[in-house]
Amino acid sequence: MDTAELSAARPAAPGRRAAALRRAMRELGLVAALFLAYKAARVAVADRASTAVGNGEWIWRVERLIHLPNEAAVQRPVLSLDLLVHLANGYYAYVHFPATAICLIWLYVRHPVHYLWTRRMLAGLTAAALVLHILVPLAPPRLTALTGMVDTGSRYGPAVYGPPDTDALSNQYAAMPSLHVGWAIAVAVALIAVTGGRLRWLWLAHPLATLLVVVCTGNHYWLDGIVAAMVLTAVCLVLSTPRTGGRSIHPLTRHPTGWPRQRVRAPQAPAGQPPAHVDPGDVLRTP
């Protein structure tokens, strides 16, 4: 390969740096847009506290009608042990954002195709959740007197939120759907998609632990997590599957999608020559 061919095959370093900078700015722009949308949603429901509490009472009654476990009964044994309360509060406060950020950074470096798919999944979930937060303001159990639940964060610490009337950083009347649960499910799905072996299903422990934590700390109802899972499923159905090598790859099974899988038969070798070898995992696209 001569010098001209090498130059064509390898973009100049400044060009690579500029492309990387554009990608980084695009990612930051997406985060900024979601943050501004979240702030707008908070302003939109700032004066709807009574509506949010009323909706919380309605959700509580619906859960009892469909025989979901009582959140207060789940919280009660946790309150009996200070260690459990602090562990639950710490998980709620310190795992949600860092776990999601670490997952995205790792995917960006090691699995860029799945990174794009995961980013779109999270963005779609968050955008849909913001719409629901505006349309259906919902007070969490800790702010709904009917539930009788304790605000474990403010009582035992560490506390994530301040008084809801003066909290300028978060919308505390946006319990449904639970983005804590939704993001945890998205992280688990992404990690299952890029890791191998049966142990990869252990990633599901993260959303399960998150669901228990958000309930026992009084931050969410069971239905908040269920609706989050439903919204995420709808987002995944809309998104196209990740593509590797020009072919769509199912995010969980990592098998090519869009055509039946068929084993390749090894061709017959001419007489006097060793038989041809075909990897048993090879597949052909069949019409």
Solvent accessible surface area in square Angstrom, and as a share of the most:
residue,aa,sasa,rsa
1,M,157,0.70
2,D,85,0.44
3,T,107,0.62
4,A,73,0.57
5,E,90,0.40
6,L,75,0.37
7,S,75,0.49
8,A,91,0.70
9,A,66,0.51
10,R,170,0.62
11,P,82,0.51
12,A,69,0.54
13,A,40,0.31
14,P,83,0.52
15,G,39,0.37
16,R,126,0.46
17,R,154,0.56
18,A,41,0.32
19,A,28,0.22
20,A,42,0.32
21,L,113,0.56
22,R,150,0.55
23,R,102,0.37
24,A,44,0.34
25,M,113,0.50
26,R,128,0.47
27,E,26,0.12
28,L,111,0.55
29,G,39,0.38
30,L,53,0.27
31,V,97,0.56
32,A,51,0.39
33,A,55,0.42
34,L,42,0.21
35,F,116,0.48
36,L,119,0.59
37,A,42,0.33
38,Y,54,0.21
39,K,58,0.24
40,A,60,0.47
41,A,1,0.01
42,R,46,0.17
43,V,109,0.62
44,A,45,0.35
45,V,1,0.01
46,A,64,0.50
47,D,126,0.65
48,R,75,0.28
49,A,33,0.26
50,S,95,0.61
51,T,62,0.36
52,A,0,0.00
53,V,44,0.25
54,G,35,0.34
55,N,39,0.20
56,G,0,0.00
57,E,52,0.23
58,W,159,0.56
59,I,11,0.06
60,W,24,0.08
61,R,131,0.48
62,V,34,0.19
63,E,0,0.00
64,R,65,0.24
65,L,138,0.69
66,I,94,0.48
67,H,161,0.72
68,L,41,0.20
69,P,75,0.47
70,N,55,0.28
71,E,0,0.00
72,A,15,0.12
73,A,47,0.36
74,V,41,0.23
75,Q,4,0.02
76,R,151,0.55
77,P,80,0.50
78,V,24,0.14
79,L,44,0.22
80,S,85,0.55
81,L,102,0.51
82,D,89,0.46
83,L,128,0.64
84,L,74,0.37
85,V,1,0.00
86,H,83,0.37
87,L,107,0.53
88,A,9,0.07
89,N,4,0.02
90,G,15,0.15
91,Y,62,0.24
92,Y,14,0.05
93,A,29,0.23
94,Y,140,0.53
95,V,44,0.25
96,H,15,0.07
97,F,132,0.55
98,P,62,0.39
99,A,27,0.21
100,T,8,0.04
101,A,46,0.36
102,I,118,0.60
103,C,7,0.04
104,L,40,0.20
105,I,113,0.57
106,W,88,0.31
107,L,0,0.00
108,Y,86,0.33
109,V,105,0.60
110,R,151,0.55
111,H,52,0.23
112,P,78,0.49
113,V,56,0.32
114,H,18,0.08
115,Y,18,0.07
116,L,63,0.31
117,W,14,0.05
118,T,0,0.00
119,R,38,0.14
120,R,112,0.41
121,M,0,0.00
122,L,13,0.07
123,A,19,0.15
124,G,25,0.24
125,L,0,0.00
126,T,10,0.06
127,A,47,0.37
128,A,35,0.27
129,A,0,0.00
130,L,9,0.04
131,V,84,0.48
132,L,54,0.27
133,H,4,0.02
134,I,64,0.32
135,L,118,0.59
136,V,63,0.36
137,P,1,0.00
138,L,1,0.00
139,A,0,0.00
140,P,5,0.03
141,P,0,0.00
142,R,27,0.10
143,L,45,0.22
144,T,3,0.02
145,A,97,0.75
146,L,80,0.40
147,T,8,0.05
148,G,63,0.61
149,M,17,0.08
150,V,26,0.15
151,D,39,0.20
152,T,2,0.01
153,G,15,0.15
154,S,79,0.51
155,R,157,0.57
156,Y,64,0.24
157,G,17,0.16
158,P,45,0.28
159,A,64,0.49
160,V,76,0.44
161,Y,58,0.22
162,G,36,0.35
163,P,91,0.57
164,P,40,0.25
165,D,123,0.64
166,T,104,0.60
167,D,15,0.08
168,A,68,0.53
169,L,146,0.73
170,S,18,0.12
171,N,12,0.06
172,Q,11,0.05
173,Y,25,0.10
174,A,15,0.12
175,A,4,0.03
176,M,26,0.11
177,P,1,0.00
178,S,0,0.00
179,L,28,0.14
180,H,25,0.11
181,V,5,0.03
182,G,0,0.00
183,W,41,0.14
184,A,2,0.02
185,I,36,0.18
186,A,0,0.00
187,V,6,0.04
188,A,1,0.00
189,V,28,0.16
190,A,0,0.00
191,L,18,0.09
192,I,2,0.01
193,A,0,0.00
194,V,22,0.13
195,T,35,0.20
196,G,53,0.51
197,G,51,0.49
198,R,223,0.81
199,L,138,0.69
200,R,34,0.12
201,W,110,0.39
202,L,120,0.60
203,W,105,0.37
204,L,69,0.34
205,A,58,0.45
206,H,32,0.14
207,P,10,0.06
208,L,114,0.57
209,A,35,0.27
210,T,7,0.04
211,L,44,0.22
212,L,99,0.49
213,V,17,0.09
214,V,1,0.00
215,V,0,0.00
216,C,9,0.06
217,T,1,0.01
218,G,0,0.00
219,N,14,0.07
220,H,13,0.06
221,Y,0,0.00
222,W,28,0.10
223,L,28,0.14
224,D,0,0.00
225,G,4,0.04
226,I,74,0.38
227,V,33,0.19
228,A,0,0.00
229,A,37,0.29
230,M,125,0.56
231,V,23,0.13
232,L,5,0.03
233,T,78,0.45
234,A,53,0.41
235,V,19,0.11
236,C,41,0.25
237,L,144,0.72
238,V,127,0.73
239,L,40,0.20
240,S,85,0.55
241,T,45,0.26
242,P,6,0.04
243,R,135,0.49
244,T,73,0.42
245,G,80,0.77
246,G,54,0.52
247,R,101,0.37
248,S,20,0.13
249,I,22,0.11
250,H,64,0.29
251,P,15,0.10
252,L,52,0.26
253,T,66,0.38
254,R,88,0.32
255,H,81,0.36
256,P,21,0.13
257,T,40,0.23
258,G,78,0.75
259,W,38,0.13
260,P,86,0.54
261,R,111,0.41
262,Q,96,0.43
263,R,144,0.53
264,V,44,0.25
265,R,222,0.81
266,A,50,0.39
267,P,85,0.53
268,Q,173,0.77
269,A,37,0.29
270,P,85,0.53
271,A,107,0.83
272,G,90,0.87
273,Q,112,0.50
274,P,111,0.70
275,P,116,0.73
276,A,44,0.34
277,H,156,0.70
278,V,38,0.22
279,D,75,0.39
280,P,103,0.65
281,G,47,0.45
282,D,63,0.33
283,V,33,0.19
284,L,97,0.48
285,R,177,0.65
286,T,33,0.19
287,P,178,1.12
